[in-house]
Amino acid sequence: VINRGYKMIFSSSKRIGPISTGHRQWKDDGHCKFVHGYGRYVEFTFHCTERDEKGWVMDFGDLKDVKQWLEEQWDHRLLIAHDDPLVGLFEGLHKVGGVNLNVMPEGYGPGIEDSCKWVFDNVDPMIIEKTNGRVWLDCVRVYEHENNWAQYFRTEKVFSGLQ
């Protein structure tokens, strides 16, 4: 086998969901400014240069904590931006049991693009720690439904073929 000088890696993917999640895009001029929701799926792509003793990139059975974290953040939750002008009203509804609110931290919004980055930024350190750095998260893809998805991935993926 000739590798022509490329760094060879192994890859595997795992999809979690659906997770019933609502959100509001308050900056939209259309119908997305209203609270709406989807059964989101989250797809993770893992990379490594050396597989484990079972020959695997990532032991999918070791992702129970990732699934639990995602469900705690999204399952039957309403995601809104930290700067949503109605944040106070939604917080009031949360206090009286009208919504299960998750106000996204500054730098992240409730849509699927920002959700990809937010999940990546939180899950990648979990993966690196649990595999002692052998595995890293390469890509997070979030599906709103079967026709709409966004993804966030390491920059090296874009430029690796250009060197």
DSSP file (Angstrom, degrees, kcal/mol; ACC not computed):
  #  RESIDUE AA STRUCTURE BP1 BP2  ACC     N-H-->O    O-->H-N    N-H-->O    O-->H-N    TCO  KAPPA ALPHA  PHI   PSI    X-CA   Y-CA   Z-CA
    1    1 A V              0   0    0      0, 0.0     2,-0.5     0, 0.0     0, 0.0   0.000 360.0 360.0 360.0 129.6    0.0    0.0    0.0
    2    2 A I        -     0   0    0      1,-0.1     0, 0.0     2,-0.1     0, 0.0  -0.895 360.0-176.1-103.0 125.3    1.4    3.4   -1.0
    3    3 A N    >   -     0   0    0     -2,-0.5     3,-2.5     5,-0.0    -1,-0.1   0.491  27.8-141.9-100.2  -2.0    0.3    6.3    1.2
    4    4 A R  T 3   -     0   0    0      1,-0.3     3,-0.1     3,-0.0    -2,-0.1   0.738  66.5 -59.3  51.8  28.9    2.1    9.0   -0.9
    5    5 A G  T 3  S+     0   0    0      1,-0.3    -1,-0.3     3,-0.0     2,-0.2   0.448  99.5 138.3  84.6  -0.4    3.1   10.9    2.2
    6    6 A Y    <   -     0   0    0     -3,-2.5     2,-0.6     1,-0.1    -1,-0.3  -0.500  61.9-113.1 -76.2 148.0   -0.5   11.5    3.5
    7    7 A K        -     0   0    0     -2,-0.2     2,-0.4    -3,-0.1    -1,-0.1  -0.731  36.6-139.7 -77.8 119.8   -1.2   11.1    7.2
    8    8 A M        +     0   0    0     -2,-0.6     2,-0.3    41,-0.1    -5,-0.0  -0.670  26.4 176.3 -89.3 134.3   -3.4    8.1    7.3
    9    9 A I        -     0   0    0     -2,-0.4     2,-0.3    38,-0.0    40,-0.2  -0.942  25.1-131.9-134.1 156.7   -6.4    8.1    9.7
   10   10 A F  E     -A   48   0A   0     38,-3.3    38,-1.6    -2,-0.3     2,-0.3  -0.775  25.3-165.2-101.8 153.3   -9.3    5.9   10.6
   11   11 A S  E     +A   47   0A   0     -2,-0.3     2,-0.3    36,-0.2    36,-0.2  -0.995  13.4 171.0-141.2 144.0  -12.8    7.3   10.9
   12   12 A S  E     -A   46   0A   0     34,-1.8    34,-3.4    -2,-0.3     2,-0.3  -0.981  15.7-148.2-147.6 156.9  -16.1    6.2   12.3
   13   13 A S  E     -A   45   0A   0     -2,-0.3     2,-0.4    32,-0.2    32,-0.2  -0.936   7.2-168.9-130.4 150.0  -19.5    7.9   12.9
   14   14 A K  E     -A   44   0A   0     30,-2.2    30,-3.2    -2,-0.3     2,-0.4  -1.000   9.0-154.3-137.5 134.2  -22.3    7.6   15.4
   15   15 A R  E     -A   43   0A   0     -2,-0.4     2,-0.4    28,-0.2    28,-0.2  -0.931   8.7-168.2-111.5 133.6  -25.8    9.2   15.2
   16   16 A I  E     -A   42   0A   0     26,-3.0    26,-2.9    -2,-0.4     3,-0.2  -0.960  32.5 -33.9-119.0 136.3  -27.8   10.0   18.3
   17   17 A G  E     -     0   0A   0     -2,-0.4    24,-0.2     1,-0.3     2,-0.1  -0.797  32.8-111.4 139.2-178.6  -31.5   10.9   18.3
   18   18 A P  E     +     0   0A   0      0, 0.0     2,-0.5     0, 0.0    -1,-0.3   0.425  50.4 178.7 -77.7 150.0  -34.1   11.9   17.6
   19   19 A I  E     -A   40   0A   0     21,-2.4    21,-2.2    -3,-0.2     2,-0.5  -0.981  29.5-128.9-119.7 115.4  -34.1   14.4   20.5
   20   20 A S  E     +A   39   0A   0     -2,-0.5    56,-3.3    19,-0.3    57,-0.6  -0.517  41.7 168.1 -69.8 115.2  -37.2   16.6   20.6
   21   21 A T  E     -Ab  38  77A   0     17,-2.9    17,-2.5    -2,-0.5     2,-0.3  -0.991  22.7-159.0-136.3 135.5  -36.0   20.2   20.7
   22   22 A G  E     +Ab  37  78A   0     55,-2.9    57,-2.8    -2,-0.4     2,-0.3  -0.803  18.1 167.1-107.0 155.2  -37.7   23.5   20.3
   23   23 A H  E     -Ab  36  79A   0     13,-3.1    13,-2.2    -2,-0.3     2,-0.4  -0.975  24.5-141.1-156.4 171.1  -36.0   26.8   19.4
   24   24 A R        -     0   0    0     55,-1.3     2,-0.8    -2,-0.3    57,-0.4  -0.994   3.2-157.3-140.3 130.4  -36.7   30.3   18.3
   25   25 A Q    >   -     0   0    0      7,-2.5     3,-2.0    -2,-0.4     9,-0.1  -0.773  16.1-178.6-105.0  83.7  -34.6   32.4   15.9
   26   26 A W  T 3  S+     0   0    0     -2,-0.8    -1,-0.2     1,-0.3     7,-0.1   0.706  74.9  60.7 -63.3 -21.4  -35.7   35.9   17.0
   27   27 A K  T 3  S+     0   0    0     -3,-0.1    -1,-0.3     5,-0.1     2,-0.2   0.572  82.5 103.5 -82.6  -8.0  -33.6   37.7   14.3
   28   28 A D    <   -     0   0    0     -3,-2.0     5,-0.0     1,-0.1    -3,-0.0  -0.500  61.0-153.0 -76.0 141.7  -35.5   36.0   11.5
   29   29 A D  S    S+     0   0    0     -2,-0.2    -1,-0.1     3,-0.1    -3,-0.0   0.575  77.8  57.7 -86.2 -11.0  -38.1   38.1    9.6
   30   30 A G  S >  S-     0   0    0      4,-0.0     3,-1.4     0, 0.0     4,-0.1  -0.011 114.6 -59.3-102.6-153.9  -40.1   35.0    8.7
   31   31 A H  G >  S+     0   0    0      1,-0.3     3,-1.5     2,-0.2    -6,-0.1   0.617 116.4  77.8 -71.8 -13.1  -41.8   32.1   10.5
   32   32 A C  G 3  S+     0   0    0      1,-0.3    -7,-2.5    -8,-0.1    -1,-0.3   0.598  77.7  74.9 -73.0  -8.2  -38.6   30.9   12.2
   33   33 A K  G <  S+     0   0    0     -3,-1.4    -1,-0.3    -9,-0.2     2,-0.2   0.666  85.9  80.5 -74.0 -14.3  -38.9   33.8   14.7
   34   34 A F  S <  S-     0   0    0     -3,-1.5    -9,-0.3    -4,-0.1     2,-0.2  -0.602 100.4 -92.8 -89.3 152.8  -41.7   31.8   16.3
   35   35 A V        +     0   0    0     -2,-0.2     2,-0.3   -11,-0.1   -11,-0.2  -0.460  62.7 150.9 -62.3 129.1  -41.1   28.9   18.7
   36   36 A H  E     -A   23   0A   0    -13,-2.2   -13,-3.1    -2,-0.2     2,-0.3  -0.931  23.5-152.6-152.0 171.7  -40.9   25.7   16.7
   37   37 A G  E     -A   22   0A   0     -2,-0.3     2,-0.3   -15,-0.3   -15,-0.3  -0.941   9.3-164.6-151.7 170.9  -39.2   22.4   17.1
   38   38 A Y  E     -A   21   0A   0    -17,-2.5   -17,-2.9    -2,-0.3     2,-1.1  -0.936  37.8-105.8-146.7 163.3  -37.8   19.3   15.5
   39   39 A G  E     -A   20   0A   0    105,-0.5   -19,-0.3    -2,-0.3     2,-0.1  -0.822  52.2-154.8 -91.0  91.5  -36.6   15.8   16.3
   40   40 A R  E     -A   19   0A   0    -21,-2.2   -21,-2.4    -2,-1.1     2,-0.4  -0.408  12.8-160.0 -74.8 142.8  -32.9   16.6   16.0
   41   41 A Y  E     - C   0 143A   0    102,-1.5   102,-2.7   -23,-0.2     2,-0.5  -0.941   4.9-154.7-113.6 144.0  -30.3   14.0   15.3
   42   42 A V  E     -AC  16 142A   0    -26,-2.9   -26,-3.0    -2,-0.4     2,-0.5  -0.985   6.9-164.7-120.7 125.2  -26.7   14.6   16.1
   43   43 A E  E     -AC  15 141A   0     98,-3.3    98,-2.7    -2,-0.5     2,-0.4  -0.940   3.2-163.2-113.1 127.0  -24.0   12.7   14.1
   44   44 A F  E     -AC  14 140A   0    -30,-3.2   -30,-2.2    -2,-0.5     2,-0.5  -0.881   4.9-159.3-107.8 137.7  -20.5   12.6   15.3
   45   45 A T  E     -AC  13 139A   0     94,-2.3    93,-3.1    -2,-0.4    94,-1.4  -0.984  13.9-163.8-117.2 123.1  -17.5   11.6   13.2
   46   46 A F  E     -AC  12 137A   0    -34,-3.4   -34,-1.8    -2,-0.5     2,-0.3  -0.781   3.2-165.1-107.0 146.9  -14.4   10.4   15.1
   47   47 A H  E     +AC  11 136A   0     89,-2.6    89,-2.2    -2,-0.3     2,-0.3  -0.940  13.4 159.9-129.3 153.8  -10.8   10.1   13.9
   48   48 A C  E     -AC  10 135A   0    -38,-1.6   -38,-3.3    -2,-0.3    87,-0.1  -0.967  36.4-141.9-158.3 164.3   -7.7    8.4   15.1
   49   49 A T  S    S+     0   0    0     85,-0.5     2,-0.4    -2,-0.3    86,-0.1   0.632  94.9  39.0-101.1 -20.5   -4.4    7.2   13.8
   50   50 A E  S    S-     0   0    0     84,-0.4    -1,-0.3   -40,-0.1     2,-0.1  -0.992  79.0-139.4-132.2 125.4   -4.4    4.0   15.9
   51   51 A R        -     0   0    0     -2,-0.4     6,-0.2     1,-0.1     7,-0.0  -0.333  29.4-101.7 -76.3 163.9   -7.4    1.9   16.6
   52   52 A D    >   -     0   0    0      4,-2.8     3,-2.0     1,-0.1    -1,-0.1  -0.085  46.3 -82.6 -76.9-177.2   -8.0    0.4   20.1
   53   53 A E  T 3  S+     0   0    0      1,-0.3    -1,-0.1     2,-0.1    -2,-0.1   0.684 131.8  53.7 -63.7 -18.0   -7.3   -3.3   21.0
   54   54 A K  T 3  S-     0   0    0      2,-0.1    -1,-0.3     3,-0.0     3,-0.1   0.502 120.7-108.4 -90.0  -6.4  -10.7   -4.3   19.5
   55   55 A G  S <  S+     0   0    0     -3,-2.0     2,-0.3     1,-0.3    -2,-0.1   0.639  76.4 133.4  88.4  15.8   -9.8   -2.6   16.2
   56   56 A W        -     0   0    0      1,-0.2    -4,-2.8    -6,-0.0    -1,-0.3  -0.677  55.2-150.4-102.0 152.1  -12.3    0.2   16.8
   57   57 A V  S    S+     0   0    0      1,-0.3     2,-0.4    -2,-0.3    -1,-0.2   0.938  91.0   5.2 -74.7 -57.7  -11.9    4.0   16.3
   58   58 A M  S    S-     0   0    0    -12,-0.1     2,-1.1   -45,-0.0    -1,-0.3  -0.995  71.1-129.1-132.5 131.8  -14.5    4.8   19.0
   59   59 A D    >   -     0   0    0     -2,-0.4     3,-2.3     1,-0.2    -3,-0.0  -0.711  20.3-160.8 -78.1 103.5  -16.3    2.4   21.4
   60   60 A F  G >  S+     0   0    0     -2,-1.1     3,-1.4     1,-0.3    -1,-0.2   0.763  87.3  65.9 -62.1 -24.9  -19.8    3.6   20.8
   61   61 A G  G >  S+     0   0    0      1,-0.3     3,-0.6     2,-0.1    -1,-0.3   0.675  92.7  63.1 -67.6 -16.4  -20.9    1.9   24.0
   62   62 A D  G <  S+     0   0    0     -3,-2.3    -1,-0.3     1,-0.2     3,-0.3   0.201  83.6  79.8 -92.2  15.4  -18.7    4.4   25.8
   63   63 A L  G <>  +     0   0    0     -3,-1.4     4,-2.6     1,-0.2     5,-0.2   0.225  54.0 107.5-105.7  13.2  -20.9    7.4   24.6
   64   64 A K  H <> S+     0   0    0     -3,-0.6     4,-2.4     1,-0.2    -1,-0.2   0.880  80.7  51.0 -59.1 -37.7  -23.6    7.0   27.1
   65   65 A D  H  > S+     0   0    0     -3,-0.3     4,-2.3     2,-0.2    -1,-0.2   0.852 109.0  50.9 -68.7 -33.6  -22.4   10.1   28.9
   66   66 A V  H  > S+     0   0    0      2,-0.2     4,-2.6    -3,-0.2    -2,-0.2   0.929 111.8  47.2 -67.0 -45.4  -22.5   12.1   25.6
   67   67 A K  H  X S+     0   0    0     -4,-2.6     4,-2.4     1,-0.2    -2,-0.2   0.917 112.8  49.3 -61.7 -43.5  -26.0   11.0   24.9
   68   68 A Q  H  X S+     0   0    0     -4,-2.4     4,-2.4    -5,-0.2    -2,-0.2   0.914 110.6  50.3 -62.9 -43.3  -27.1   11.8   28.4
   69   69 A W  H  X S+     0   0    0     -4,-2.3     4,-2.0     2,-0.2    -2,-0.2   0.930 110.8  49.2 -60.7 -46.3  -25.5   15.3   28.2
   70   70 A L  H  X S+     0   0    0     -4,-2.6     4,-2.5     1,-0.2     5,-0.5   0.923 111.8  48.5 -59.1 -45.0  -27.2   16.0   24.8
   71   71 A E  H  X S+     0   0    0     -4,-2.4     4,-1.4     1,-0.2    -1,-0.2   0.887 109.7  52.3 -65.3 -37.9  -30.6   14.9   26.3
   72   72 A E  H  < S+     0   0    0     -4,-2.4    -1,-0.2     1,-0.2    -2,-0.2   0.865 116.3  41.1 -63.9 -34.9  -30.1   17.1   29.4
   73   73 A Q  H  < S+     0   0    0     -4,-2.0    -2,-0.2    -5,-0.2    -1,-0.2   0.830 134.7  10.8 -80.6 -33.3  -29.3   20.1   27.1
   74   74 A W  H >< S+     0   0    0     -4,-2.5     3,-2.3    -5,-0.2   -52,-0.3   0.731  82.7 115.2-122.0 -30.9  -32.0   19.5   24.4
   75   75 A D  T 3< S-     0   0    0     -4,-1.4   -54,-0.2    -5,-0.5     3,-0.1  -0.282 105.9 -18.6 -63.1 118.0  -34.6   16.9   25.2
   76   76 A H  T 3  S+     0   0    0    -56,-3.3     2,-0.3     1,-0.2    -1,-0.3   0.846 110.7 133.1  53.7  38.3  -38.0   18.7   25.4
   77   77 A R  E <   -b   21   0A   0     -3,-2.3   -55,-2.9   -57,-0.6     2,-0.6  -0.833  56.9-132.4-114.6 154.0  -36.1   22.0   25.9
   78   78 A L  E     -bd  22 101A   0     22,-2.7    24,-2.7    -2,-0.3     2,-0.5  -0.943  21.7-155.3-105.0 119.4  -36.6   25.3   24.3
   79   79 A L  E     +bd  23 102A   0    -57,-2.8   -55,-1.3    -2,-0.6     2,-0.3  -0.832  19.9 168.3 -96.8 127.6  -33.3   26.8   23.1
   80   80 A I  E     - d   0 103A   0     22,-1.7    24,-3.0    -2,-0.5     2,-0.1  -0.951  37.5 -99.1-134.0 158.9  -33.2   30.6   22.8
   81   81 A A    >   -     0   0    0    -57,-0.4     3,-1.7    -2,-0.3    28,-0.1  -0.414  29.2-121.0 -73.6 150.1  -30.3   33.1   22.3
   82   82 A H  T 3  S+     0   0    0     26,-0.5    -1,-0.1    22,-0.4    24,-0.1   0.766 114.6  47.6 -61.8 -24.9  -28.9   34.9   25.3
   83   83 A D  T 3  S+     0   0    0      4,-0.0    -1,-0.3     3,-0.0    -2,-0.0   0.202  76.3 135.4-104.0  15.2  -29.8   38.2   23.6
   84   84 A D    X   -     0   0    0     -3,-1.7     3,-2.0     1,-0.2     4,-0.2  -0.461  57.6-136.1 -61.1 128.5  -33.4   37.3   22.6
   85   85 A P  T 3  S+     0   0    0      0, 0.0     3,-0.3     0, 0.0    -1,-0.2   0.689 103.9  52.7 -64.2 -15.4  -35.5   40.3   23.6
   86   86 A L  T 3> S+     0   0    0      1,-0.2     4,-2.3     2,-0.1     3,-0.4   0.245  72.4 112.8-100.0  12.7  -38.1   37.9   25.1
   87   87 A V  H <> S+     0   0    0     -3,-2.0     4,-2.6     1,-0.2     5,-0.2   0.875  75.6  53.5 -55.4 -40.5  -35.6   36.1   27.3
   88   88 A G  H  > S+     0   0    0     -3,-0.3     4,-2.0    -4,-0.2    -1,-0.2   0.892 108.8  48.7 -62.2 -40.4  -37.3   37.5   30.4
   89   89 A L  H  > S+     0   0    0     -3,-0.4     4,-2.2     2,-0.2    -1,-0.2   0.922 112.7  47.3 -65.4 -43.6  -40.7   36.2   29.4
   90   90 A F  H  X S+     0   0    0     -4,-2.3     4,-2.3     1,-0.2    -2,-0.2   0.878 109.8  53.3 -66.8 -36.5  -39.3   32.8   28.6
   91   91 A E  H  X S+     0   0    0     -4,-2.6     4,-2.2    -5,-0.3    -1,-0.2   0.890 108.6  50.9 -63.7 -37.6  -37.5   32.7   31.9
   92   92 A G  H  X S+     0   0    0     -4,-2.0     4,-1.4     2,-0.2    -2,-0.2   0.913 109.9  48.9 -63.9 -42.7  -40.8   33.5   33.6
   93   93 A L  H  <>S+     0   0    0     -4,-2.2     5,-3.5     1,-0.2     6,-0.7   0.877 109.6  53.3 -62.8 -37.3  -42.5   30.7   31.8
   94   94 A H  H ><5S+     0   0    0     -4,-2.3     3,-1.3     4,-0.2    -2,-0.2   0.920 105.5  53.5 -62.2 -44.3  -39.7   28.4   32.8
   95   95 A K  H 3<5S+     0   0    0     -4,-2.2    -1,-0.2     1,-0.3    -2,-0.2   0.818 112.9  42.9 -62.4 -31.8  -40.1   29.3   36.5
   96   96 A V  T 3<5S-     0   0    0     -4,-1.4    -1,-0.3    -5,-0.1    -2,-0.2   0.332 121.3-103.6 -99.4   8.0  -43.9   28.4   36.4
   97   97 A G  T < 5S+     0   0    0     -3,-1.3    -3,-0.2    -4,-0.3    -2,-0.1   0.667  85.7 122.4  85.2  17.2  -43.4   25.2   34.4
   98   98 A G  S   <S+     0   0    0     -5,-3.5     2,-0.3     1,-0.2    -4,-0.2   0.787  81.0   8.2 -82.3 -28.5  -44.5   26.5   31.0
   99   99 A V        -     0   0    0     -6,-0.7     2,-0.8    -9,-0.2    -2,-0.3  -0.977  65.6-127.9-145.2 156.4  -41.3   25.7   29.2
  100  100 A N        -     0   0    0     -2,-0.3   -22,-2.7   -24,-0.3     2,-0.2  -0.890  45.6-156.7-104.3  97.7  -38.1   23.9   29.9
  101  101 A L  E     -d   78   0A   0     -2,-0.8     2,-0.4   -24,-0.2   -22,-0.2  -0.501  27.4-178.2 -91.4 142.4  -35.7   26.6   28.9
  102  102 A N  E     -d   79   0A   0    -24,-2.7   -22,-1.7    -2,-0.2     2,-0.6  -0.897  14.4-158.4-132.9 104.9  -32.0   26.5   27.8
  103  103 A V  E     -d   80   0A   0     -2,-0.4   -22,-0.2   -24,-0.2   -24,-0.1  -0.749  24.7-126.3 -83.1 119.4  -30.6   30.0   27.2
  104  104 A M        -     0   0    0    -24,-3.0   -22,-0.4    -2,-0.6     3,-0.1  -0.390  26.7-107.4 -68.7 140.8  -27.6   29.5   24.9
  105  105 A P    >   -     0   0    0      0, 0.0     3,-2.0     0, 0.0   -23,-0.2  -0.218  48.4 -78.5 -63.5 157.3  -24.3   31.0   26.2
  106  106 A E  T 3  S+     0   0    0      1,-0.3     3,-0.1   -24,-0.1   -25,-0.0  -0.310 121.9  36.9 -55.4 137.5  -23.0   34.1   24.4
  107  107 A G  T 3  S+     0   0    0      1,-0.2     2,-0.4    -3,-0.1    -1,-0.3   0.272 108.4  76.9  98.5  -9.6  -21.3   33.1   21.2
  108  108 A Y    <   -     0   0    0     -3,-2.0   -26,-0.5    -4,-0.1    -1,-0.2  -0.987  59.5-162.9-133.6 142.9  -23.8   30.4   20.4
  109  109 A G        -     0   0    0     -2,-0.4     9,-0.1     2,-0.1   -29,-0.1  -0.593  33.7-106.3-113.6-179.5  -27.4   30.6   19.1
  110  110 A P  S    S+     0   0    0      0, 0.0   -31,-0.1     0, 0.0   -85,-0.1   0.596  84.5  99.3 -85.9 -11.1  -30.3   28.1   19.1
  111  111 A G  S  > S-     0   0    0      1,-0.1     4,-2.2   -87,-0.1     5,-0.1  -0.125  88.1-102.2 -73.2 172.9  -30.1   27.2   15.4
  112  112 A I  H  > S+     0   0    0      2,-0.2     4,-1.9     1,-0.2    38,-0.1   0.805 116.6  57.0 -71.3 -28.4  -28.5   24.1   14.0
  113  113 A E  H  > S+     0   0    0      2,-0.2     4,-1.6     1,-0.2    -1,-0.2   0.974 114.5  37.4 -65.0 -52.6  -25.3   25.8   12.8
  114  114 A D  H  > S+     0   0    0      1,-0.2     4,-2.8     2,-0.2    -2,-0.2   0.846 112.3  60.1 -66.9 -32.0  -24.5   27.2   16.2
  115  115 A S  H  X S+     0   0    0     -4,-2.2     4,-2.7     2,-0.2     5,-0.2   0.887 102.3  53.5 -62.0 -37.8  -25.7   24.0   17.8
  116  116 A C  H  X S+     0   0    0     -4,-1.9     4,-2.8     2,-0.2    -1,-0.2   0.947 112.0  43.7 -59.5 -48.9  -23.1   22.1   15.8
  117  117 A K  H  X S+     0   0    0     -4,-1.6     4,-3.0     2,-0.2    -2,-0.2   0.910 113.7  50.8 -64.4 -42.4  -20.3   24.3   17.2
  118  118 A W  H  X S+     0   0    0     -4,-2.8     4,-1.4     2,-0.2    -1,-0.2   0.917 113.2  45.0 -62.7 -44.7  -21.7   24.2   20.7
  119  119 A V  H  X S+     0   0    0     -4,-2.7     4,-3.1    -5,-0.2     5,-0.4   0.939 114.2  49.6 -64.3 -46.4  -21.8   20.4   20.7
  120  120 A F  H  X S+     0   0    0     -4,-2.8     4,-2.4    -5,-0.2    -2,-0.2   0.944 109.8  50.6 -56.1 -50.3  -18.4   20.2   19.2
  121  121 A D  H  < S+     0   0    0     -4,-3.0    -1,-0.2     1,-0.2    -2,-0.2   0.780 119.2  37.5 -62.6 -27.2  -16.9   22.6   21.7
  122  122 A N  H  X S+     0   0    0     -4,-1.4     4,-0.6    -3,-0.3    -1,-0.2   0.813 121.1  41.3 -92.6 -34.6  -18.4   20.6   24.6
  123  123 A V  H  X S+     0   0    0     -4,-3.1     4,-2.3    -5,-0.2     3,-0.3   0.839 100.3  68.2 -87.6 -34.3  -18.0   17.0   23.4
  124  124 A D  H  X S+     0   0    0     -4,-2.4     4,-2.6    -5,-0.4     5,-0.2   0.916 101.7  47.8 -54.8 -46.5  -14.5   17.1   21.8
  125  125 A P  H  > S+     0   0    0      0, 0.0     4,-2.2     0, 0.0    -1,-0.2   0.864 110.0  54.2 -62.9 -32.1  -12.8   17.5   25.2
  126  126 A M  H  X S+     0   0    0     -4,-0.6     4,-2.5    -3,-0.3    -2,-0.2   0.923 111.1  45.0 -63.7 -43.5  -14.9   14.6   26.6
  127  127 A I  H  X S+     0   0    0     -4,-2.3     4,-1.6     2,-0.2     8,-0.3   0.921 112.7  49.9 -67.7 -45.1  -13.8   12.3   23.8
  128  128 A I  H  <>S+     0   0    0     -4,-2.6     5,-2.7    -5,-0.2     6,-0.3   0.912 114.2  46.1 -60.9 -42.3  -10.1   13.3   24.1
  129  129 A E  H ><5S+     0   0    0     -4,-2.2     3,-1.2    -5,-0.2    -2,-0.2   0.937 112.2  48.6 -66.4 -46.6  -10.2   12.7   27.8
  130  130 A K  H 3<5S+     0   0    0     -4,-2.5    -1,-0.2     1,-0.3    -2,-0.2   0.728 119.5  38.9 -71.0 -19.3  -12.0    9.4   27.7
  131  131 A T  T ><5S-     0   0    0     -4,-1.6     3,-1.9     4,-0.2    -1,-0.3   0.244 109.2-118.3-109.9  12.0   -9.6    8.0   25.0
  132  132 A N  T < 5S-     0   0    0     -3,-1.2    -3,-0.2     1,-0.3    -4,-0.1   0.855  75.2 -54.3  52.4  37.8   -6.4    9.6   26.5
  133  133 A G  T 3 <S+     0   0    0     -5,-2.7    -1,-0.3    -6,-0.3    -5,-0.1   0.435 114.3 113.8  82.1  -0.6   -6.0   11.6   23.3
  134  134 A R  S <  S+     0   0    0     -3,-1.9   -85,-0.5    -6,-0.3   -84,-0.4   0.858  78.5  39.3 -70.4 -34.0   -6.2    8.6   20.9
  135  135 A V  E     -C   48   0A   0     -8,-0.3     2,-0.3    -7,-0.2    -2,-0.2  -0.904  67.5-174.4-118.6 143.4   -9.5    9.8   19.4
  136  136 A W  E     -C   47   0A   0    -89,-2.2   -89,-2.6    -2,-0.4     2,-0.5  -0.959  31.9-108.3-132.8 155.8  -10.6   13.2   18.5
  137  137 A L  E     +C   46   0A   0     -2,-0.3   -91,-0.2   -91,-0.2     3,-0.1  -0.708  33.1 176.8 -82.1 124.4  -13.9   14.6   17.2
  138  138 A D  E     +     0   0A   0    -93,-3.1    16,-1.9    -2,-0.5     2,-0.3   0.816  61.9   7.3 -95.5 -37.0  -13.6   15.6   13.6
  139  139 A C  E     -CE  45 153A   0    -94,-1.4   -94,-2.3    14,-0.2     2,-0.4  -1.000  49.1-160.4-152.2 141.7  -17.2   16.7   12.7
  140  140 A V  E     -CE  44 152A   0     12,-2.5    12,-2.4    -2,-0.3     2,-0.4  -0.997  14.4-172.7-121.0 128.4  -20.5   17.3   14.3
  141  141 A R  E     -CE  43 151A   0    -98,-2.7   -98,-3.3    -2,-0.4     2,-0.5  -0.985   4.7-163.0-120.2 130.2  -23.6   17.3   12.1
  142  142 A V  E     -CE  42 150A   0      8,-2.3     8,-1.9    -2,-0.4     2,-0.5  -0.964   4.4-157.3-116.4 125.7  -27.0   18.3   13.4
  143  143 A Y  E     -CE  41 149A   0   -102,-2.7  -102,-1.5    -2,-0.5     6,-0.2  -0.878  14.9-171.4-100.8 127.7  -30.2   17.4   11.5
  144  144 A E  E    S-     0   0A   0      4,-2.0  -105,-0.5    -2,-0.5     2,-0.3   0.885  80.9 -34.2 -73.7 -44.4  -33.4   19.4   12.0
  145  145 A H  E >  S- E   0 148A   0      3,-1.1     3,-0.8  -107,-0.1    -1,-0.4  -0.872  86.4 -65.5-160.2-173.3  -35.1   16.8   10.0
  146  146 A E  T 3  S+     0   0    0     -2,-0.3     3,-0.1     1,-0.2    -3,-0.0   0.696 130.1  41.8 -63.8 -18.7  -34.2   14.6    7.0
  147  147 A N  T 3  S+     0   0    0      1,-0.1     2,-0.5    -4,-0.0    -1,-0.2   0.622 109.2  57.4-102.8 -14.7  -33.9   17.5    4.6
  148  148 A N  E <   +E  145   0A   0     -3,-0.8    -4,-2.0     2,-0.0    -3,-1.1  -0.968  57.4 144.2-125.7 128.8  -32.0   20.1    6.7
  149  149 A W  E     -E  143   0A   0     -2,-0.5     2,-0.3    -6,-0.2    -6,-0.2  -0.984  23.1-161.0-152.2 160.4  -28.6   19.7    8.4
  150  150 A A  E     -E  142   0A   0     -8,-1.9    -8,-2.3    -2,-0.3     2,-0.3  -0.927  11.7-158.6-134.4 160.7  -25.6   21.7    9.3
  151  151 A Q  E     -E  141   0A   0     -2,-0.3     2,-0.4   -10,-0.2   -10,-0.2  -0.984  10.7-160.8-143.3 156.5  -22.1   20.6   10.2
  152  152 A Y  E     +E  140   0A   0    -12,-2.4   -12,-2.5    -2,-0.3     2,-0.3  -0.998  24.8 165.2-135.0 128.2  -19.0   22.0   12.0
  153  153 A F  E     -E  139   0A   0     -2,-0.4   -14,-0.2   -14,-0.2   -15,-0.1  -0.931  41.8 -76.2-144.7 165.9  -15.6   20.4   11.5
  154  154 A R    >>  -     0   0    0    -16,-1.9     3,-1.4    -2,-0.3     4,-0.5  -0.310  38.9-126.1 -62.6 142.7  -11.9   20.9   12.1
  155  155 A T  H >> S+     0   0    0      1,-0.3     4,-1.6     2,-0.2     3,-1.0   0.813 104.7  71.2 -60.3 -32.3  -10.3   23.2    9.6
  156  156 A E  H 3> S+     0   0    0      1,-0.3     4,-1.8     2,-0.2    -1,-0.3   0.803  89.0  63.5 -56.8 -28.4   -7.7   20.6    8.7
  157  157 A K  H <4 S+     0   0    0     -3,-1.4     4,-0.3     1,-0.2    -1,-0.3   0.893 104.3  46.0 -64.2 -38.7  -10.4   18.7    6.9
  158  158 A V  H << S+     0   0    0     -3,-1.0     3,-0.3    -4,-0.5    -1,-0.2   0.886 123.5  32.4 -69.7 -39.6  -10.9   21.6    4.4
  159  159 A F  H >< S+     0   0    0     -4,-1.6     3,-1.8     1,-0.2     4,-0.4   0.497  88.6  96.0-100.7  -4.2   -7.2   22.1    3.7
  160  160 A S  G >< S+     0   0    0     -4,-1.8     3,-0.6     1,-0.3    -1,-0.2   0.824  87.8  47.6 -61.0 -32.7   -5.7   18.6    4.1
  161  161 A G  G 3  S+     0   0    0     -4,-0.3    -1,-0.3    -3,-0.3    -2,-0.1   0.494 102.7  65.4 -85.3  -2.4   -5.9   17.9    0.3
  162  162 A L  G <         0   0    0     -3,-1.8    -1,-0.2     1,-0.2    -2,-0.2   0.481 360.0 360.0 -98.3  -2.7   -4.3   21.3   -0.6
  163  163 A Q    <         0   0    0     -3,-0.6    -1,-0.2    -4,-0.4    -2,-0.1   0.488 360.0 360.0 -84.5 360.0   -0.9   20.8    0.9
